């Protein structure tokens, strides 16, 4: 694999601009390591689910993704945001800068801590 770039995705950042430019139609592999904390809940980039949070899951920025799942988009485009396809080949849906964030309620980023190291490669 050929390294395209790396970035740190902070848990408190509503948008983490990676500086990594992707090309529409090109295939990439995203890998993440590290840990972030939502209040007191520790998790990796796959995020987490808790039964007692199910009634408020509609408050997440991406409703169908886990709390704190690493979300990827291009140039902050809301129509392209989706859980980052970690460890699997992924075709960029548009050309632009990869922007990521932890999937949380928009008003709850103040209690977040930690960072995820993101590595983007071409197979």
ABEGO torsion letter per residue (X at the ends): XBBAEBBBBBAABABBBAGBBBBBGBBBBBBBBEBBBBGABBBBAAEBBBAAAAAAAAABABAABBBGBBBBBBGGBAAABBBBBBGBBBBBABBEBBBBBBBBBAAAAAABBEBBBBBBBBX
